[in-house]
Amino acid sequence: MSACDKGIEMTTERSSVLLKIGILLIAFGTRTPQALATYQFIERKIQAIFPDIPVRWAFTSAVVRKKPAGDARPVESVETSLARMMDEGFTHVAVQALHVISGKEHHDLTVNCRLFGRMAGGFREVMMGLPLLGTGDDMDKAATALISTIPRERKPEEAVIFMGHGSPHPANACYTALMYHLQQTDPNVFVGTMSGRPGIGDICESLRKQKITSAYLLPCLAVVGNHTLKDMAGENEHSWKSVLEKHGISCKPVLKGLAEYDAIVDIWVDHLKTIVGTLL
């Protein structure tokens, strides 16, 4: 059995107890080839930093988990994954979700992970990393990274719109804060959400007032899945692309998720480093 299979096992002065540390990565989940390749890219990046710590995955979407895995390995729920890691003797788990904001789903996951960490006879500690926009410093880093993702052929008079998921949670305001940071560099960059404000209607109104007739449309989502392919760039009447075109704005979708950019992934990885460092 390799060191990676066993995890980090050590005796510390403060505990004199064997430690077995694992990493659990969490995504909403999708099985598109592009998304699966992105998950593999993230795992390779993290495994290169922590070669002796096993990395596991969990999907929060029950619908996605029930889909045939094909040539991809099956993925469990967060709770099932944690229970399995507990059975395998892990003492400490660093949990990192690929969330953009600390919205309702991130909050619920944090609650459940903390409960697992309090179970008698189970883990000694379970820690949850911050989302992409977890701190003010993250906001600056993310804004800089997003500006760098804008296609070079884009003209200054064309808008750039990032579509986020959104959440019925006060943390949804992070998207507006992100747009503020972006517009300090480029006033024609907008951020909207499918759930919450600003929505695509708000953005269309802003573009109308500024007489902008062309826009690039990019996902502010970790990977390219159904939200990107259907809700953002789809041909159905409710997609953001269709709504923009109904308002007389030509639309150029860019099908590339946030986790396909090194500078964005590095923010999540930095949060993971922080909690792993705390556990060691």
Order of alpha helices (4+ residues) and beta strands (2+ residues): alpha-beta-beta-alpha-beta-alpha-alpha-beta-alpha-beta-alpha-beta-alpha-beta-alpha-beta-alpha-beta-alpha
